Amino acid sequence: MPDPRFFDSLGPVTLGEIAALTGAELLRGDPATLISLAAPLAQSDASAVTFLADRRYADEASGTAAAACFLPGADADRLPASCAALITRSPQASWAKVAARLHEPRRSSPTEAFIHPQAEIEDGALLGRGVVIEAGARIGRGTRVGAGAVIGVGVTIGRDCYVGPRVVVEFALIGDRVTLLAGATIGQAGFGAAVGAGGLVDVPQLGRVIIQDGVTVGAQTCIDRGAWDDTVVGENTKIDNMVQIAHNVRIGRNCAIAAQVGISGSVTIGDGAQFGGQAGIAPHARIGNGSSVAAQAGITKGVPDGETWAGYPARPSRQWARETAWLARQSGPKKREAKEGS
């Protein structure tokens, strides 16, 4: 269930209403069945609607506890008898429409400003000029919040933290001794879109960001909340300026990430990993414990534990160095002169 500190539930709605909203065909199931949750296959229960858009997840579909599932007609037989089939050519986009109908991010009313009366601020916290603390937010003792920062509805920030000027934190739970430098943005919606009949549809991002104790986040860095699961940054990890961390990323403890690194969605990073500036990591890659990614490297699949990779597409750094040196020799002046004289 989306965390009620950050999302309001707008349901339930009936299966009949869902079919009408999305244009899907209800192949089986009672149109009066009530649905209150939009969830992935593996996290669904009898109150949920889910979707199957990729046959790699067919096993999860056959065992889902969901009340209903969006999927193509050819896959309807994969569902258990307890799960109604909603037939559509665009399962994820249809599910996204229902998720937006059932779950809405909590926002303060326009009249609320500065420190909301339902916010909890421990003694010893210091707030700069123009800070906005929304309803249900909690700020721990000894934490300093810089001018113009915005702490969103339901956010928790622990003790002895530093939140710099113009930082925005929403949909997030933050531990103790965390530093968020100026302009960092935590918990905005991740980049998720599905192809629907009328074009691209935004997929609601219903997860959170969890930042554990001792983490540093650099200026203008963005950490997106999860699409469903959480985006997590492990203890004592240090992140430089202007880094992009996408939804559902899980970063281990004591990692170091230099400026302008881009980490795509659902990447898993082990403890002690290090990233040089402007490295790029493709979706779903796994970066092993104690591994290193060189500056400007492009990781397409992953890096084993303890290895250093470089180049694009990235490979072990010694291999990349040998190949680069060989290529330089082949294209050097002597080679060019030999070709011209032949």
TORPA-955897 format. One record per atom (N, C-alpha, C): residue in one letter; x, y, z. Coordinates in pm, whole numbers, plus 50000, padded with zeros to 5 digits. Example, Ala and Ser with C-alpha at 12.3 -4.5 7.8 and 13.67 -1.06 7.14 Angstrom:
BEGIN
a513194943150780/a512304955050780/a513204967050780/s512854977550708/s513674989450714/s512905000350787/
//
This chain:
BEGIN
m500854988050000/m500005000050000/m500885012350000/p500625022349913/p501385034749920/p501315040850060/d502435045950106/d502555051150242/d501535062250266/p500625060550364/p499575070550386/p500095084050436/r501365084650477/r501945097650510/r502105106350386/f502175099950271/f502485107150148/f501385106550043/f500475096750054/f499445094849952/f498075093350019/d497065099949960/d495675098050001/d495045087249912/s494215078949973/s493475068849899/s492165074849849/l491885073449721/l490675079149661/l489635068449629/g489945056149661/g489045045149629/g488045042449740/p487325031249728/p487475021549619/p486645025249495/v486935018049386/v486125019149264/v485785004849221/t484745003549143/t484334990149098/t485114986048973/l485134972948950/l485744967948827/l485054973648703/g483734975348713/g483014981348601/g483484995448571/e483695003448677/e484205016948657/e485615016748597/i486435007348642/i487795006248589/i487765002948441/a486914993548402/a486804990148260/a486355002048177/a485395009648229/a484915021448157/a485995032248148/l486755034048257/l487795044348260/l488885041548157/t489245028848141/t490395025248058/t490025019947920/g488755016647900/g488355010647774/g488714995947763/a489114989747873/a489464975647871/a488204966947872/e488344954947818/e487244945247819/e487364936447943/l486324936248024/l486294927748143/l485884913748099/l486894904848088/l486654891548032/l485934882548131/r486304883548257/r485604876048361/r485704884048490/g484864880648584/g484844888048709/g483574896148723/d483234899648845/d482024907048877/d482284922048864/p481544929248778/p481764943748763/p481584951448893/a480884945648991/a480654952649118/a481804950749217/t482794942649184/t483914940449274/t484644953549302/l484934956249428/l485574968749467/l487094967349465/i487744977449408/i489214978049398/i489674990649470/s490624989249561/s491135000849634/s492635002949619/l493314994049546/l494764994449539/l495244991349398/a496214999149348/a496934996049225/a498334991549265/a498734979549223/a499984973949272/a500624965049166/p501944962549177/p502594952849088/p502104938749116/l502404929749025/l501914915949037/l502234909649171/a503504910449210/a503954903149328/a503494909349459/q503014921749455/q502624928549578/q501124931049586/s500374924349502/s498934926249498/s498214917149597/d497024921549639/d496154913249721/d494754913849662/a493784908849735/a492434907549681/a491724920849661/s492344931949705/s491764945149683/s492444952549567/a493364945749496/a494244952749403/a493964949549257/v494314959249172/v494404957049028/v495874957948991/t496294949248900/t497704948748859/t497754948148707/f498964945448651/f499084944548505/f500194934948467/l500094929148348/l501134920848288/l501404926348148/a502594932548132/a502974938048002/a504194930947944/d504854922748024/d506094916247984/d505994901548024/r506124892547928/r505934878247956/r507034872448045/r508094880048068/r509104875348166/r508504874148305/y507374881048328/y506734880648459/y505494871648459/a505424862648362/a504254853948350/a504074845048473/d505174840448531/d505054831948651/d504424839548767/e504784852348781/e504164860448885/e502664862248857/a502294863548729/a500884865148695/a500094852648733/s500664840948711/s499924828648741/s499704826648890/g500514833348973/g500334831949117/g499854844449187/t499434854449110/t499044867049172/t497784865549257/a497724873249365/a496524873649450/a495614885249414/a495934892549307/a495154904349269/a493724900549232/a492834910449249/a491444908349209/a491274909349058/a492154917248993/a492034919248849/a493394922848792/c493554920148661/c494844922648596/c494614927448453/f495254938448417/f495294942948278/f496324934548203/l495954929548085/l496894921848005/l496324919647864/p497154916047767/p496634912847633/p495764900447636/g494854899447542/g493924888247539/g494614874847529/a495744874147458/a496444861447440/a497014855947570/d497134864447672/d497714860147799/d496684857947908/a495414858947876/a494374858247979/a494404844948054/d494744834047985/d494744820948050/d495854819348152/r496794828648159/r497884827848257/r497404831348398/l496274837948410/l495814842648540/l495124831648618/p495204831848751/p494424822348831/p492934825448819/a492114815848853/a490664817548839/a490124828848926/s490824832049033/s490364842549125/s490614856549073/c491334857748963/c491754870948912/c491004874248784/a490254885248784/a489544889648664/a490534894748561/a490214892548433/a491074897048323/a490504909748261/l491314919948255/l490964932448186/l491804933048059/i491164930647945/i491884928747820/i492134942447754/t493404944947722/t493784957547661/t495094955847586/r495334964347487/r496604964147414/r497694971847488/s497314979547588/s498294987747661/s498104985647811/p498544974247863/p498284970948005/p498864981048103/q500124985248085/q500734994248183/q500075007948180/a499775012948061/a499125026048052/a497735025748115/s497015014948096/s495685013648158/s495815013148309/w496775005348357/w497015004548502/w497385018248557/a498175025948482/a498585039348528/a497375048448548/k496405047648459/k495195055748474/k494455052148603/v494385039248632/v493695034848753/v494485038748878/a495805037448871/a496635041448985/a496445056249018/a496365064648916/a496135078848939/a494735081448994/r493785072848960/r492415074249012/r492335069849158/l493175060349199/l493075054649333/l494005061249435/h495125066849390/h496145071849483/h496595085849440/e496525095249535/e496865109049505/e497895114149606/p498985120249560/p499955125949655/p499285136049747/r499625135449875/r499075145049971/r499725158749950/r498915168949949/r499395182749937/r498705191350041/s499415201550087/s498775211150177/s497845220150099/s496865226150169/s495965235450103/s496695248550075/p496205256749978/p496895269049943/p497045278950058/t496205277850161/t496295287450272/t497385283850372/e497945271550361/e498935267350458/e500325272150415/a501065277450506/a502395282550473/a503285281950596/f504565282850573/f505575282850678/f505485269950761/i505255270650891/i505235258650973/i503795254550999/h503425243150944/h502055238450960/h501835234251106/p500635236951160/p500385233451301/p500475218451329/q500365210151227/q500485195851248/q501915190751228/a502845199451197/a504255195451189/a504825193851330/e505835185251343/e506475182851472/e507955186651460/i508375196351538/i509755200951535/i510325199851675/e511345191551692/e511925189651823/e512705201951868/d512795203651998/d513595214652053/d515035213752004/g515585225151968/g516975225551922/g517115225351772/a516025223351698/a516085224651552/a516075239451516/l516835243151414/l516945257051371/l516435258451229/l515505267751208/l514885269751077/l515245283451023/g515725283950898/g516085296550835/g514875304150784/r515125316150736/r514055324850686/r513375318550564/g512045319050564/g511275314350450/g511145299350437/v511535291850538/v511365277250535/v509875273650540/v509495263350466/v508125258250468/v508165243850520/i507415241450627/i507295228050684/i505825223950674/e505535213450595/e504155209850567/e503575200550674/a502285197750659/a501545189750757/a502165175950775/g502285171650900/g502775158250931/g504265156450922/a505005166850881/a506455165750874/a507045165751014/r508205159351030/r508885158551159/r510355161951140/i510855171051223/i512245175451216/i512905172551351/g514045165551350/g514685161451473/g515555172051538/r515895169751663/r516725178651743/r518095180851677/g518525193351679/g519845196651628/g519935197951477/t518845196151407/t518835197551261/t518675212151223/r519455216451124/r519385230051072/r518805229850931/v517835238450906/v517185239250776/v517415253150719/g518055253950601/g518435266650543/g517285274250480/a517535286650449/a516515295750398/a515865290350271/g514545291450268/g513795287950149/g513605273150125/a514035264750216/a513845250350199/a512385246650218/v511965235850151/v510585230950161/v510635216350206/i509975213750318/i509885200150372/i508425195850357/g508185186050273/g506825182750231/g506015174950332/v504785172650295/v503815165650379/v504375151950420/g504345149050550/g504695135950601/g506165132550607/v507035141450560/v508475138550556/v509025137750698/t509945128550720/t510655127450847/t512135130050824/i512715139350900/i514145142150897/i514675140251038/g515745132351052/g516255128851184/g517015140051252/r517855136151346/r518575145751430/r519955149051373/d520385161351404/d521725166051368/d521965165551217/c520935168651142/c521055169550997/c521305184050955/y521755185650830/y521845198950771/y521105198650638/v520115207350625/v519335208750502/v519615222650447/g520275223350334/g520735236150280/g519635244750222/p519995256950182/p519025266050123/p518385260149997/r517085262349983/r516315258849864/r516255243749839/v516575235949937/v516385221449925/v514885218349929/v514455208649849/v513065204049850/v513065189149884/v512345185449988/v512245171450031/v510775167650038/e510375157649960/e509015152449963/e509075137249958/f508035130550010/f507895115950000/f509165108850051/a509745113650158/a511055108450201/a511125106550351/l511925096650391/l512265094050530/l513785094850540/i514285104050621/i515705107250625/i516225104850766/g517385098250775/g517945094550904/g518665105850974/d519545102251066/d520315111951145/d521615115651073/r522105127651103/r523405132451055/r523505132350903/v522415135150838/v522385135950691/v522605150350648/t523365152250542/t523615165550486/t523015166350346/l522145176050324/l521565178650192/l521975192850152/l522875194050055/l523415207150020/l522445214849930/a522735227649910/a521805237249849/a521215232049719/g519915233249708/g519215230149584/g518985215449558/a519395206649647/a519105192349628/a517605190049628/t517175180449547/t515755177449534/t515545162649561/i514805159849666/i514625146049712/i513145142449703/g512835131449634/g511495125849638/g510545130349529/q511055136949425/q510165140149314/q509835127449236/a508845128449148/a508415116849071/a509515112148978/g509715098948972/g510665093348877/g510125094148735/f510995091448639/f510655092248498/f510025079048455/g508695078948452/g507985066848414/g506845070248321/a506825063848205/a505755066148108/a505435053048038/a504175051148004/a503735039247933/a503005043547807/v503075035247705/v502425038247578/v500955034247586/g500075044047567/g498645041447565/g498055044247429/a496755042047416/a496095043847287/a496195058247238/g496215067847332/g496295081947293/g497685087847304/g498695079447322/g500065084447338/g500615080547473/l501665087547514/l502325084347640/l501465088247760/v501505079647862/v500765081847987/v501765081648102/d501725091948189/d502585091948307/d502185080648400/v503165072948447/v502905062248543/v503085068048684/p502045067748768/p502175073248903/p503335066848979/q504055075049051/q505215070449129/q504785069849275/l504555057849326/l503885055849455/l504825051449566/g506125052049543/g507085048249645/g507635060249721/r508745057849792/r509365068049876/r510865068549846/v511545078249909/v512995078249919/v513365075850065/i514285066850088/i514815064450223/i516305067350221/i516735077150300/i518145080750310/i518595077350452/q519555068250461/q519985063450592/q521005072950656/d521415069650777/d522255078550859/d523585081850790/g524025094350809/g525365098350770/g525575100950623/v524515101050544/v524645103250399/v524855118150370/t525655121250268/t525805134750215/t525285135150072/v524455144950041/v523895146649906/v524295160449857/g524965161249743/g525515173649693/g524485183249637/a524945195349609/a524075205949556/a523505202049421/q522235205149402/q521495202949277/q521375188249238/t521635179349330/t521435165049302/t519955161649316/c519495152249231/c518095147849234/c518035132949267/i517225129449365/i516985115449401/i515485113249390/d515055105449292/d513625103349266/d513045092849358/r511775094549393/r511095084349472/r510805072149386/g510545060849451/g510295048449378/g508965048649305/a508915040449201/a507645038849129/a506655031049215/w507165020849284/w506375013349382/w507245010149503/d508335003049480/d509295000949587/d510025014049618/d510825014149723/d511525026349764/d512855028049690/t513265040549675/t514635043849640/t515395045249770/v516535038249782/v517245037549910/v518705041449891/v519205050049982/v520625053649986/v521175049050120/g522185040350117/g522695033950237/g523575042950322/e523815038450445/e524555046250545/e525905051150493/n526185063850525/n527495069950505/n527905071050358/t526995069450266/t527295071550125/t527425086550098/k528365090050009/k528655104049979/k528395106549830/i527505116049804/i527065119049668/i527425133449635/d528085135349522/d528575148549480/d527425156849420/n527785168349365/n526815177449305/n526285172149172/m525045175849139/m524435173649008/m524455159048966/v524085150449057/v523945136149030/v522465133049015/q522125124148921/q520745119748901/q520615105248946/i519735102849043/i519465089349092/i517985086549068/a517685076948983/a516315074748937/a515535065849033/h514275063448996/h513375055949086/h513835041449105/n513595036549227/n513845022649267/n515315019049276/v516215028749265/v517645025749281/v517915022149427/r518805012649448/r519235008849584/r520745009749591/i521215019049673/i522635021649689/i523075016649826/g524195009549831/g524675003849955/g525355013950044/r526055009050145/r526745017350242/r528115021650190/n528555033450233/n529915038350210/n530285038950062/c529335042449979/c529615044649837/c530035059249813/a530775061449705/a531205074949666/a530815077249521/i530045087849497/i529505090449363/i529855104749324/a530715106349223/a531205119549182/a530175126849096/a530475139349066/a529535148449000/a529085143448864/q527835146348832/q527205144048702/q527045129348667/v527125120648764/v526805106548740/v525295105248719/g524905096448626/g523495093548603/g523205078848628/i522325075948723/i521995062248760/i520535059648724/s520315050648631/s518965047948580/s518145039748678/g516885038048646/g515945031548736/g516295017148767/s516005013148891/s516114999348940/s517534993948938/v518535002648939/v519924998348953/v520174994449099/t520964983949121/t521374979649254/t522874981549268/i523294988449374/i524704991649395/i525144986049529/g526214978349530/g526694972149651/g527454981749741/d527834976949859/d528574985049955/d529954988749900/g530375001049928/g531725005349896/g532005007749750/a530995008449666/a531215011149524/a531595025849504/q532375028449397/q532825042049367/q532575045149220/f532185057849194/f531845062049059/f532595074849024/g533315074848911/g533925087048861/g532905096048795/g533275108748774/g532365118748719/g531815114948583/q530545117948562/q529825116148436/q529645101648394/a529865092248484/a529555078348451/a528055076748434/g527655067448348/g526245064748324/g525925050148344/i524835047148414/i524475033448448/i523095030348389/a523015019848309/a521755016148243/a520785009848342/p519465009848309/p518465004248400/p518744989748438/h518424986448563/h518474972748616/h519874967048629/a520914974948606/a522274969948621/a522594967348768/r523554958348792/r524024955848929/r525494959648937/i525824968449028/i527194972749053/i527644965949182/g528694957649175/g529064949049286/g529714956149403/n529804949049513/n530474954249632/n531934957749600/g532384969349646/g533774973149632/g534224975649490/s533314976849396/s533684979149257/s533874993949229/s534484996949113/s534725010849072/s534295012648927/v533685024048900/v533285027748765/v534055040448728/a534845039848622/a535695051048584/a534875062748531/a535475074548532/a534815086548481/a534375084448336/q533145088648306/q532525088048173/q532315073848122/a532445063848207/a532155050148165/a530655048448145/g530295039348055/g528885036248031/g528625021648064/i527955019148175/i527685005548221/i526335001148164/t526344990248085/t525114985648023/t524474973848095/k525284965648164/k524734953948232/k525114953348380/g526384955748413/g526784955148553/g528284953748567/v528744954248692/v530154952948725/v530274942848839/p531134932548823/p531294922648930/p531924928749055/d531784921849166/d532364926349292/d533864929049276/g534304940449328/g535724943349338/g536424947349210/e535724947949098/e536384951148971/e536234965948936/t537164970748851/t537114984348799/t536844983648649/w535804990648604/w535444990648463/w535515004748407/a535795005648275/a535965018648210/a535485017648066/g535325029448002/g534985029947861/g533515028047832/y533205028447700/y531825025947656/y531835017547529/p531085006347528/p530455000647647/p531524996247746/a531264997647873/a532284995447975/a532744980947977/r534024979148007/r534624966048026/r535734967548129/p536344956548173/p537414957948271/p538464968048229/s538914976248323/s539734987848288/s541034984148217/r541674973048254/r542904969048186/r542634965248041/q541534958348019/q541154954947881/q540884967647802/w540134976947861/w539844989647793/w541134997247761/a542104997447855/a543365004447831/a544154998047718/r544204984647715/r544924977847607/r544284980647472/e542964979947467/e542274982247339/e542454996647293/t542395005947386/t542575020047351/t543985022647299/a544985016547365/a546365018147320/a546585012047183/w546025000147160/w546164993647029/w545535002046919/l544345007446946/l543665015746847/l544475028246816/a545085034146919/a545915046046897/a547115042646809/r547725031046831/r548875027046748/r548455024646603/q547285018446585/q546835015546450/q546515028046369/s546095038446437/s545715050746367/s546795061446373/g548005057846425/g549085067546441/g549715071546309/p550645081146312/p551275086546190/p551935076046104/k552665066546162/k553365056546081/k552405048146001/k551285044246063/k550285036345992/k549675044245876/r549405057045901/r548815065245796/r549785066845679/e551105069145711/e552095070745605/e552245058145523/a552205046445591/a552325033945518/a551165032045421/k549985035645465/k548815034345377/k548895043845259/e549365056145284/e549445065945176/e550505062145073/g551595055145117/g552655051445025/g552385038844946/s551385031544987/s551105018644918/s550325020744788/
//
